[in-house]
């Protein structure tokens, strides 16, 4: 069977594209590094891919706001392609800067381009936070976390603008729709707003959300940084059934194969 084709979208300032490609290779996909200009020129088209991922980094230097310029570029020049990709039921993953892009396009939380209802603000600490954090996986319809509900993952976070924020009504809708996929937690899995377990002060300890269909996922921590056992800082002493980030990519590839 042909491997699902993965579009790893990059632009100036993206710096986690190769790690993300490697993660999808480990999970059985066939990743392709695609510059946004290749989509704008027509040299590449999203229709040729089964999975879209917007990796981490600092797209366009995070000028104005993190992910803002790339989000404007996508909504201005590639809106039809991107909305068609989402409406066709293909998975979309945004990691860190990619999550910031997805909320600023409106694809999260509503999967509708232009409907911007949430944001990712400057960390409460006022500085860039780079640390390993615990995440509780919630019970949702998210295709990326099939079989993971209730587990506590240990992943690296690295961001300056990761505080999830929205209004009371939108938060209630997200919670009622079971769209919160990951929450910052203590090592025993209790969601928390206390620093440093919650590295940015996110509302309701939210570290990642999906759209109502469960096929569009954004999260601030980096699952691609723990797909090999030796990537964990305590790998010599701590035993893992498998690296905690790998299942997220494997589930995306498996879903693409089902499609």
Secondary structure, DSSP 8 states (H G I E B T S, - for coil): ----EEEEEE-TTB-SHHHHHHHHHHTT-EEEEEEHHHHHHTSS-GGG-SEEEE--B-GGGG-SSTTHHHHHHHHHHSHHHHHHHHHTT-EEEEETHHHHHHHHHTHHHHS-TT---EEEE--TTSS-EEEEEEEEE-----GGGTT-TT-EEEEEEEESS-EEEE-HHHHHHHHHTT-EEEEEE-TTS-B---TTTSSS--GGGEEEEE-TTS-EEEESSBGGG-SSGGGSTTTTT---SS-TTHHHHHHHHHHHHH-
